[in-house]
Structures are given as C-alpha cells and as structure tokens.
Amino acid sequence: MPVLPEFDLSGKTAILATSGGGEAPFLGQALIEAGASVFAVARTQALLDALLESLPSGSSGAVMDASVPDSAKNVMEQFDQAHNRVDILVNDARSMYARPLEEISVSDWDAVQTRNAKAPFLLSQQVLPRMAKDEYGRVVNLVSELAERGMINGSAFAASQAAVLALTRSLAVEWSRFNIRINVIGTGLIDTEGQPLEAQQEELFVRYTPLRRKGTPNDIGPLLVYLCSESCDYCTGQPVYVDGGLNAHP
C-alpha cells in the first residue's frame, strides 16, 4: 500500500487490540507498511498467535481477558518491556454474535459486552492518560455498521457496537484538549478470503448492499492509516463507514 508522506507513521508505536474476527492481521500490516511498530493484544492466545504471525519477526504482544481484574494494566506492563510510549491505539471490537433474543442467556450477553465494549474501555482507560502526558495520540475504534442499524438476531452484538460508538464520541470530547483524536471506522461485510464476486452476489445481504460486493481489508487500511496519522487533526468523535453504502439505506 503506497503511503503519502503526510500519512507516514514512521517512529510511531501502535497498540492493536482485537476481540475476534479475521481483519486484525490486515490492519496490523497496514500500520506497519505506513512505518509504525505494532504491539498486539488479543482476547485469546490463538487470536494473538494469528495476529503476531502477520507482523514482523520479533513483534510482541499480550493476551487480554477483559473479564479478569487488572487485565488491561497487566497488558501495559508487558507493553512497557518493549516500548516507552504509545502514539496509536486501535481497538477492533467486532467479535460477532447472532442469536434470537429469547435464546440469549445473561452470561452470553455479558460475555459479548465484555469482549466487544468493556475491552476497548479498559484499554482506553490505561492508554489515554499516557497519551495525555505526551500531548499526542490517535485512537481508532472499529465497529460494525450495526452500531447504528438493527438486524434480526443481532441485539446483543449491535448493542456492543453502539456502546463503542458512544464511548468514542464521549472520549473524543473529554480528551481533545490533550491533542488526542478519537474516531471510529464502521464496517459492513468484509471478505478476507478472496471470495469471487459472483459467489458474493449470491448472498442476499450482498445484493442488498448498494455496491453489490463485500469490502476487503484494502478498503479499510488506507483510512485507518489516515486516522492514525498526524494529518488527522481536525477530525475527532466521528464514525466513518466503509460499508458499501449499507448505511445509506433507510
């Protein structure tokens, strides 16, 4: 991915955290191609291993279980062993869960909110004061476009995505005086496996999408780099949707 000089991230250190899904390795690659070093954080060891495999040899990371007390604090202690400052925080809070309302147990509801909404909150709580001391920071939270739409069987997941969107807007206002910009990338259907267009268009949801295809990681990467760069200076608290036009539907 060619990077314009004004979007260069050389010398910047990013924390990339994922609660699940297959896009995180591609997000890490976009940050690295722009010049940033990346510290990986994932909900499970398997997710962390997959993320680290996509990063340069020697990259480090940590597992964070948001249901465990002090989990975010412990992550930052491990981060401090390899880095002395954090410039960028990317929270990929899009671990999907779909079930009819009457089949959602209280424990399942809590688990979805913990991995998708509580985890970004806890990391932000640790990272933002550090950024404030340096008077610089960029935070990008990734959510599904269901943060602002409804879907059958999607109540628990959509609620977690709306929570992250609301958190983003509030933190953007609260921390803007420290030269910290906090924004959201909202995504629609993302294909990470190279599914042929003809096969995609057999799916009802793809036919409902105005652009008649799924997105790819390359549709997200350049926007992520911009929002993480110093050039993103007059944009904060904003959701930017890369969803093929889904949110344009009434």
N, C-alpha and C positions, 0 to 999 in steps of 0.2 A: 504494500500500500504506500504510494508516494505521499510524503508529508511536507506540507508547505512550511517554510521557515517560521512563520508566525505561530504555527501549531506544534512546534518542536517541544518534546518533553525531556530532552537530554538533561541529566542531572537531577531529575525529579524521582521521588520514591513513592510508589503507589501500593496501597493495600487493596487487594482484590478478593472480596468475600462472596461465596456462593452458598445458597441453601439447597441447590439442586438444579437440574436441567443441564442441557448439553452445550450451552453457548459460552460458558465461562472461559474455556481454553481459548476460544477465538477472541474474546475480549482481552485476555492477557496478551495474546500475540499482537493485537493492535496497539496496546500500550507499549510493548517492547519495541515494535517497529518504529514507534514515534520517539524512542530513546529513553523511556522510563525503565527503572528497575522495579520488579514486582514481587511483593510478599503475598503468598497465597493463604487464604483462610477458607476452610470448608467445614460443612456440618458433620461429615464423616471422613474416616481415613480413606475410604475408597474414592470419594469425591476429591479429596485433597491429592491423592496419588495421580488421578486423571488430570488434574489441573497442573500439577508440577511437571508431568510428562510433556506438557505443551510449552513449558518455559525453558529458558536456557539452563544448561547443566550448572549445578551449584546454587540454583534458586532455593529459597527456603520458604517454609510455611508452617501452619499450625491448624489443628482441629479445634473447632469451637462449637460446643453444645450449649446453646443459649438457655437450656433448662437447668444447667448446673451453675450454682452461685460462683461468682468471680471468673466465669469463663472468659469474658472479654478482657478482663485485667490480666489473666494468665497469657492470653494471646499477645498482648502488648509487651509483656515481659520477654516473651520469645522473640518478638519483633526487635526489641532493643538490643538483643545479642548480635544482630547483623546490621542494624541501621540506627542512625542518630536523629532522624527527623522523618516526618511523614508529610508529603505535599498533597497527595491524592488519596481519596477513599472511594472505592466503587463497591456498592452493595448490590449483588444480583439476587434479589429476593423473590424468585419466581418458581418456587417448588410447587408444582401443580397438584391439585386435589379436587376430585369431582365426585359428588355423591348427593342423592336426594336429601332434602332437609331432614326428613323423618329417620334417615339412616345414619345421621351424623351423631356420634357419641360426644359427650362433653370432653372426653380425653382426646378424641380426634380433633375437635375444634381447637382445643388448647394447643395441641401439637402443631397445627397449621399456623396459628397466630405466632407461636414461639419461633418457628424456623423462618417464617416469612416477614414478620413485623418486629418481634422482640429482638432478634439478632441484629438488624440494622440499627435499632435504637441503642442497644448496648455498645456496639462498636462506635457509633457516633458520639456517645457519651464519653468514651475513652479518647477518641481521636480529636474531636473539635477543640478541647482545651489546649492540646498540643499545638494545633494549627494556630490558635489564637495567640499563643506566646510568640510564634514566628510571624504573626500578622500576614499569613498567607495560607490559602487552602482551597482545594476544589473537591467537592463531593458529588458523585453521580449515583443515584439510586435507580435501578432498573425494575420496572413493574410491567405487568400485563396491561393491555388496554382495558381489561375488565376492572381496573381501578375506577373507571367511570361508566361502565356498562354492566348490564345484567346478563346472566346466562343460566339456563336451566341446569340444575345440579351444581351450580358454581358458587353458592352463597358463602361458604367458608373461605374458599380461595379468593373470591372477589373482595370480601371484607378485609382480608390481609393486605391486598394490594391497595385498597383505598386508604388503609391505615398508613402505609408507607408514603403515599402521595400527600396526605395531610401532615405527616411528620416532616416531610421535605419542605413544605411551604412554611410551617412554623419555624423550623430551624433556620431557614433562609433569612427570615426576618430577624431572628434572635442573634444570629452570628455575623450578619453582614458588616457590622462595624469593625470587624477584625479582618476585613479583606478576604472573607471566605464566601465562595459562591457555591450554592447547593441546588442542584437541578435533578430532573427525572427524565429518563428515556422510557417511554411506553412502547411496548412491542405487541404486534399481532402474532400470527403463526410464523414461526421461524424454522426453516429447514436446514439442518446441519449435516445431512447425509447425501445431498445431491440428488434428491428425488426428481425424476423427469417431470417437465411441465405438464405433459399430457396426463400423467398419473395424478399430479396435484389437482388438476381441474376436474377430476372425477369426484373429488370431495365436496360436499355441499357447502362447507364453510368457506372453501376457496372460491367457489362460484359466487358466494355472497360478498366476497372481497372485491371492491371496485377494480383493483389492478389485476385480479384474476390469477394471482400466484402467491406463494408463500414468500416471506422475506428470507434473506440469507445473512450470515454474520457480517458479510461485506456491506450490507445496508446499514448496519449498526456501528461498525468500527470507526469510520471517519467522524461520525457525530460524537461518539464517545471521546475521541482524541480532542476534538474541538472543545467540548465541555470541560475537559481536564486541563486545558491549556491556559496560559496567561491571557490569551486573546479573548477568552470568555470572561469579560469584565463587567458587562452591563446586562447580564442575564442571570437572574437568580430566582429561585422559587417557582420555576416554570417546568411543566411537563411538555416534552417534545415527542410526538407519537410517530413511530416508524411502523405503520400497521397496514400499509397498502390501501388506506382510505377507510378502514372499518369504522373509525370514529366519526366519519363524515355522514354515515347513515343516521337517519332519525331514530 
